[in-house]
C-alpha cells in the first residue's frame, strides 16, 4: 500500500526532559534559626532572666545596695505570716467565683449575641466596652457606687424598701463584691471568645437537629455546648490565671480590707514590699508563680482532653 506524504517538514524530536536539580535542602541553613533570634533575646531578657534572678533573690535578704544569702528562711517566714493562709483562701475563692461566673455569663451572652437579634452589633460593643476601661478607674468608680451611705446602689435599693449592705465594709461581702466588679469588667472578653467559638460551629448540625425535632435547649446541650468547648477552655484558663494573679482591682477598692478579709496573695506580697521586706516579698512572688503553674498546667491538659472534634 502506498504511503501518503503531506509535504510538511518532519517535526524535530523534542529534546529529552531533564529533571530540575533538586532544591537545596533547607536543613542546616542558618537563616531560619537567625529569624528566631530577636524574639529569643526579648523573651530571655524580660522573662527567663528575671525569673531566674527572682528565684535567687528569694533566697536572700536584700535591699537596693546589698544582699545576704539565707536559704529558705524567707519561705519559712512567709508561711508563718498570719495573713498568708487567709490570702491563699481568698485567692482560691476569688479565682473560682470570677472564672465560674465569666464562663456562665459569657456563654449565655455569647449564645444570645451570636443569634439573629436586632442590634446585635451595638450590643456586642456595649458588652465589650468595660474590658477597655482602666481597672483602677473601674475600682474607684465602683468604690463610690458601693459606698454604704452615699453610694448610688444603696440609694436605689432604699427606693424599693431594701436596706443596702456595706458592700466593701462588711468582712463577709467585701471579697465577693470585688469579684462581682471583676466579672462585670471581664465578661465582655469571655463573651467575644464564646461568640467566635459558636459561629465556627457548622450550621448543618443545628439544621439537622431542628429537622429531627430537637428543641432549642436540646440543640444547645447536645451541639453548642460540646462543640464550643475550646472557647470554654480558653475562658476558664484566662479567667483562672487572672483571678489567681488579681491585685489592681482589689487594691483600688479595698486595699485588702476591712482588716485582712479581702487580702489575696498578691496584696500580701505588696504589703511585705511596702514594709521593706524585699526578700520576703520576692519569696511570695515565687510561691505565687509556683501556685499558678501547678494549677493551670494540669487544668489546661485536662480541658484539652475534653475537646470534641468537629
C-alpha positions in Angstrom: 0.0 0.0 0.0 1.4 3.4 -1.0 2.2 5.8 1.7 0.9 9.3 1.6 3.1 12.2 2.4 1.8 15.6 3.5 4.8 17.5 2.3 5.4 19.1 5.7 8.9 19.1 7.2 9.4 16.4 9.8 8.8 17.6 13.3 12.1 17.6 15.2 12.2 15.3 18.1 11.7 17.1 21.3 14.8 17.1 23.5 14.7 14.8 26.4 13.2 16.4 29.6 15.9 16.9 32.1 14.8 16.9 35.7 15.5 20.0 37.6 18.2 19.9 40.0 16.7 19.3 43.5 16.4 22.3 45.6 19.0 22.8 48.2 17.7 21.3 51.4 16.9 24.0 54.0 18.2 21.8 56.7 21.4 23.1 58.0 21.0 26.6 56.7 21.4 29.3 59.3 18.6 31.6 58.2 15.5 30.0 60.0 17.4 30.0 63.2 18.5 33.6 62.9 14.9 34.6 62.4 14.2 33.4 65.9 17.0 35.4 67.5 15.2 38.8 68.1 12.2 37.1 69.8 14.5 34.8 71.7 16.5 37.8 73.0 13.4 39.6 74.1 12.0 36.5 75.7 15.2 35.8 77.6 15.7 39.4 78.7 12.1 40.1 80.0 11.1 36.6 81.2 13.7 33.9 81.7 16.5 36.1 83.2 14.1 38.0 85.6 12.6 34.7 86.7 16.0 33.1 87.5 17.1 36.3 89.3 13.8 36.2 91.3 14.4 32.6 92.4 17.9 33.6 93.6 16.8 36.8 95.4 14.0 34.8 97.1 16.8 33.0 98.9 18.5 36.2 100.2 17.8 39.1 102.5 18.4 42.0 100.2 17.9 45.7 99.6 18.9 48.0 96.8 22.5 48.1 98.0 23.4 44.7 99.3 22.1 41.1 99.7 22.8 38.2 102.1 22.1 34.6 101.2 19.8 33.0 103.9 18.5 29.9 102.1 14.8 29.0 102.6 14.3 31.3 105.6 12.2 33.7 103.6 9.8 30.9 102.6 9.5 29.6 106.2 8.9 33.2 107.4 6.3 33.8 104.7 4.3 30.7 105.8 4.4 31.9 109.3 2.7 35.2 108.4 -0.8 35.2 109.8 -2.3 36.8 106.7 -0.9 34.2 104.3 -3.4 31.4 105.0 -6.2 34.0 104.6 -4.7 35.3 101.4 -4.4 31.8 99.9 -8.0 31.0 100.8 -9.3 34.3 99.4 -7.2 33.9 96.2 -8.8 30.5 95.5 -12.3 31.8 96.3 -11.8 34.8 94.2 -10.4 32.9 91.2 -13.2 30.2 91.3 -16.0 32.8 91.6 -14.8 35.1 88.9 -13.9 32.3 86.4 -17.1 30.4 87.1 -19.3 33.5 86.6 -17.4 34.5 83.4 -18.0 31.1 81.9 -21.7 31.0 82.7 -22.4 34.7 81.8 -20.1 34.6 78.8 -21.7 31.5 77.4 -25.2 33.0 77.8 -24.3 36.3 76.3 -22.4 34.6 73.5 -25.3 32.4 72.5 -27.6 35.5 72.6 -25.3 37.8 70.6 -24.4 35.1 68.1 -28.1 34.7 67.2 -30.0 36.9 64.7 -31.3 39.5 67.1 -31.9 43.2 66.4 -29.0 45.5 67.2 -26.5 42.7 68.0 -23.5 44.7 66.7 -24.4 47.5 69.1 -25.0 45.1 72.0 -21.6 43.4 71.3 -19.9 46.8 71.6 -21.8 47.5 74.9 -20.8 44.2 76.4 -17.2 44.5 75.4 -16.8 48.2 76.5 -15.9 47.5 80.1 -12.9 45.5 79.0 -11.4 48.7 77.5 -11.8 50.7 80.7 -8.8 51.1 83.1 -9.0 48.6 86.0 -8.1 51.3 88.5 -10.7 53.6 87.1 -13.3 50.9 87.4 -12.3 50.3 91.0 -12.5 53.9 92.0 -15.9 54.3 90.3 -17.4 51.2 92.0 -16.0 52.2 95.3 -18.1 55.3 95.1 -21.1 53.4 93.8 -20.9 50.9 96.7 -20.5 53.4 99.4 -22.8 52.3 102.3 -24.4 55.7 102.9 -23.9 57.8 99.8 -23.5 55.2 97.1 -25.9 55.1 94.2 -26.5 51.3 94.6 -27.8 51.5 98.1 -29.8 54.7 97.3 -31.6 52.8 94.6 -32.2 49.8 97.0 -33.7 52.2 99.5 -36.2 53.4 97.0 -37.7 49.9 96.9 -37.5 49.4 100.7 -34.3 47.4 100.9 -31.5 48.3 103.3 -28.3 48.2 101.3 -25.4 46.3 102.9 -21.9 47.5 103.4 -20.6 46.2 100.1 -16.9 47.0 100.9 -17.1 47.4 104.6 -18.7 44.1 105.6 -16.0 41.5 106.1 -18.3 38.8 104.6 -19.1 40.8 101.5 -16.0 42.7 100.6 -14.2 40.0 98.6 -17.4 38.9 96.8 -18.3 42.5 96.0 -14.9 43.0 94.3 -15.3 39.7 92.5 -18.6 40.8 91.0 -17.0 44.0 89.8 -14.2 41.9 88.2 -16.9 39.8 86.5 -18.6 42.9 85.2 -15.3 44.2 83.7 -14.1 40.9 82.2 -17.3 39.2 81.0 -17.0 41.1 77.7 -13.8 39.3 76.7 -15.4 35.9 77.6 -18.4 36.8 75.5 -16.3 37.6 72.5 -14.4 34.3 72.8 -17.7 32.4 73.0 -19.1 34.2 70.0 -16.1 33.2 68.0 -16.5 29.6 69.1 -20.2 29.5 68.5 -20.2 31.0 65.0 -17.4 28.5 64.0 -19.8 25.6 64.5 -21.1 24.4 61.1 -24.8 25.4 60.8 -25.6 22.0 59.3 -25.5 20.4 62.7 -28.2 22.6 64.2 -30.3 22.4 61.0 -30.2 18.7 61.1 -31.1 18.7 64.8 -34.0 21.1 64.1 -35.3 18.8 61.3 -35.2 15.9 63.8 -37.4 17.9 66.2 -34.8 18.9 68.7 -35.8 21.8 70.9 -33.5 24.8 71.3 -32.4 23.6 74.7 -31.5 20.2 73.2 -29.6 21.8 70.4 -27.7 23.9 73.0 -26.9 20.9 75.2 -26.0 18.4 72.5 -24.4 20.7 69.9 -23.4 24.2 71.1 -22.1 23.2 74.5 -19.8 20.4 73.5 -18.6 22.0 70.2 -17.8 25.3 71.9 -15.6 23.5 74.4 -12.4 25.1 73.0 -13.9 28.5 73.9 -14.8 27.3 77.3 -11.3 26.0 77.8 -9.8 29.4 76.8 -12.1 31.4 79.1 -11.5 29.1 82.1 -7.8 29.3 81.6 -7.6 33.0 81.1 -10.0 33.8 83.9 -8.4 31.5 86.4 -4.9 32.9 85.7 -6.3 36.4 86.1 -8.1 35.5 89.3 -5.1 33.9 90.9 -2.9 36.9 90.0 -5.5 39.6 90.7 -4.2 42.6 92.6 -5.0 46.0 91.0 -8.8 45.9 91.3 -8.7 44.6 94.9 -6.1 47.2 95.9 -8.1 50.0 94.3 -11.3 49.1 96.0 -10.5 47.7 99.5 -6.6 47.5 99.9 -7.2 44.1 101.3 -9.6 45.3 104.0 -11.5 45.6 106.1 -8.7 44.1 108.1 -7.3 41.2 106.1 -10.6 39.9 104.9 -10.2 40.6 101.2 -6.4 40.1 101.0 -5.2 37.9 98.3 -1.6 36.5 97.7 -0.6 39.5 95.5 -1.8 42.1 98.1 0.0 40.3 100.9 3.2 40.3 98.8 2.8 44.0 98.1 2.3 44.8 101.7 5.5 43.0 102.6 7.3 45.0 99.9 5.9 48.3 101.3 7.2 47.3 104.7 10.7 46.9 103.3 10.9 43.1 103.4 12.1 42.7 99.8 13.4 39.2 100.1 10.2 38.1 101.8 8.1 39.7 99.1 10.3 38.1 96.4 9.7 34.7 98.0 6.0 35.4 97.9 6.2 36.1 94.2 8.0 32.8 93.6 5.3 31.0 95.6 2.6 32.7 93.5 4.4 31.6 90.3 4.5 28.0 91.6 0.9 28.0 92.6 -0.4 29.4 89.3 1.8 26.9 87.4 0.7 24.0 89.5 -2.9 24.7 89.0 -3.1 26.0 85.4 -0.9 23.4 83.6 -2.8 20.3 84.8 -6.1 22.1 84.3 -5.2 23.1 80.7 -4.2 19.5 79.8 -7.5 18.2 81.3 -9.5 20.7 79.4 -7.7 19.8 76.2 -8.7 16.2 76.6 -12.3 17.1 76.8 -12.5 18.8 73.4 -14.8 17.3 70.8 -13.6 17.2 67.2 -16.0 18.7 64.6 
